[in-house]
Amino acid sequence: MTVTAVAGATWTWTATVCPTCGARQRVVFYEARQVPAHSVLLMPTREEALGYPKGDVTLALCEVCGLISNVTFDPGLHEYSGRYEETQGFSSTFNAFHRRLAERLIQRYDLHGKDVVEIGCGKGEFLALLCELGGNRGIGVDPAFLAERRPAGADGRVTFINDFYSEKYADQQADFVCCKMTLEHIPDTGEFVRTVRRGIGDRPRTIVFFQVPDVTRILREGAFWDIYYEHCSYFAPASLARLFRRSRFDVLDVTSDYDGQYLMLEGRPSDGRGACPAELENGLGQLAADVVHFAAACRTAVEGWRSRLAEWRRLGRRTVVWGAGSKAVAFLTTLGVQDEVEYAVDINPYKQGTYLAGTGHAIVSPEVLRQSPPDVVIVMNPIYRDEIGKQLSGMGLCPQLITV
């Protein structure tokens, strides 16, 4: 089933080659012009935040394999460095999820005394957890890793490589290869996964675990705040399974977690003719329908939020966003708002005192709310609503809490 068949209308086509399957049958369904090229890079001044380089987002669906990608993505705009502040490790909600996930993987694949490689390990928290809980040895590869923030659980167990993963690290032997929230940043999806496969070589017992945002939820909710420049590739279960099958992996499982936000694939190397749950590869028709739905739902969501914010401003209600990450940047820049929102709140102390890319909103600590209590707090990720509500209540504050 194709997008054009579902929509019954004329769509824009692009002749660019799909990086997963090589097809040219890609249909454009979403465009956003001049958005910040980075949304979690620490911006020390408002001037830098406002003037940071921008790029265009043009999302197209491959009707052959289901990959959604930004066909106008320019990797030259990116700066993955030590000031890339991606961690969610200051949240108790997120840490509890991380621990449950690590325990499940350790139990399921008997990760005890094994060699673990994490591609795109960030600040190393999850890799350290896998090694600490399972008595494993780890190697983490990430250009944004900071030695001074090395997690305690990594001492004596983990070696970190401050670099992008590439063919030159293919000789790092592993029983378990982990890659969380990284593949969506990769424009050449097929070549990247094939590089991982070549690195595994003839070790059939090696397990791979990949985690990416689940585009299914984004499309069905019209969640324009979950589309940003760093993410040039978007996956649904069908497209993720097809990518790994094509790259000579058996797909053992694809699941959704974290309130439907994360898609997680588990697999092992093969000749490409092995197992893959049939229902996973047969979801392209539904994906096409979800793309069509998104086009309308996104417009409705944008109009609704602009109207709400304008009304709150007219009534003199002080509004802030909680969560100064990519969602906040995409939310505010897409809506084109400024004074309607006073500032962004974040519990990460490394973000406090910096500014949001694109809009220049100041990022402050929750304690600032004591001096200037808001009337409305927009929670940028619904899964943190209870955690945020408890923190506000503990400070004696009771603003209206609204989630995107």
SULZIVEN-V948610 format. One line per field, one symbol per residue. ss: DSSP state (A for helix, B for strand, O for the rest). phi: phi as a letter, one per 20 degrees, with the letter a starting at -180 (. if undefined). psi: psi as a letter, one per 30 degrees, with the letter a starting at -180 (. if undefined). A space follows every 10 residues. Layout:
ss=???
phi=???
psi=???
This chain:
ss=OOAAAAAOOO OBBBOOOOOO OOOOOBBBBB BBBBBBOOOO BOBOOAAAAA AOOBBBBBBB BBOOOOOBBB OOOOAAAOOO OOOBOOOOOO OAAAAAAAAA AAAAAAAAOO OOOOBBBBBO OOOOAAAAAA AAAAOOBBBB BOOOOOAAAO OAAAOOOBBB BOOOOOAAAO OOOOOBBBBB OOAAAOOOAA AAAAAAAAAA OOOOOOBBBB BBBBAAAAAA AOOAAAOOOO OOBBBOAAAA AAAAAAOOBB BBBBBBBOOO OBBBBBBBBO OOOOOBOAAA AOOAAAAAAA AAAAAAAAAA AAAAAAAAAA AAAAOOOOBB BBOOOAAAAA AAAAAOOOOO OOOBBOOOOO OOOOBOOOOO OBBBOOOAAA AOOOOBBBBO OAAAAAAAAA AAAAOOOOOB BBBO
phi=.dffffembe dedcefeffe dnfdecdecb cceldgfccc ffdfcfffff efgcbedcec eeeednfdbe fdfcffeece bfeedefdfe effffffgff ffffffffdl ecmddcddem emenfffffg fffdmedccd cafdfdgfdg fgfegmdcdd deaffbgfdf effbebddbd lcgfedfeff ffffffffff medfefddcc ccfefgfgff emeffddbfg eecccdgfff ffgfffemce eeaccdblmm eddcdcbbfb endefbggff eddfffffff fffggeffgf ffffffffff ffffemefcc ddoedfffff fffffmecff cfaddbefff efndcffndm ffdcegffff fcfeecdeef cgfegfffgf ffffemdcff ecdf
psi=kleeeefglk lklkglkkfe fglgikkkfk kkkilkfkfg kkjfleeeee gkkllkkjkk kjfeffkklj fgkjffflij afgjifkggf keeeeeeeee eeeeeeeegh ijglkkkkkh fbggeeeeee eeeghlklkk kkfgkjefgk keffkffkkk jilkkaffgf gjkkfkkkjk heeffkeiee eeeeeeeeee bhiffkkkjk klkjfeeeef fhiffgjlee jfkkkleeee eeeeefghkk jekklklhhg ekkkkkllka gggakkjefe fggeeeeeee eeeeeeeeee eeeeeeeeee eeeefgkkkl kjjhaeeeee eeeefhldff kelkkkfjff fkfalkkefg kkkllffffe eiklekjjjf jffgeeeeee eeefggkhlk kkl.
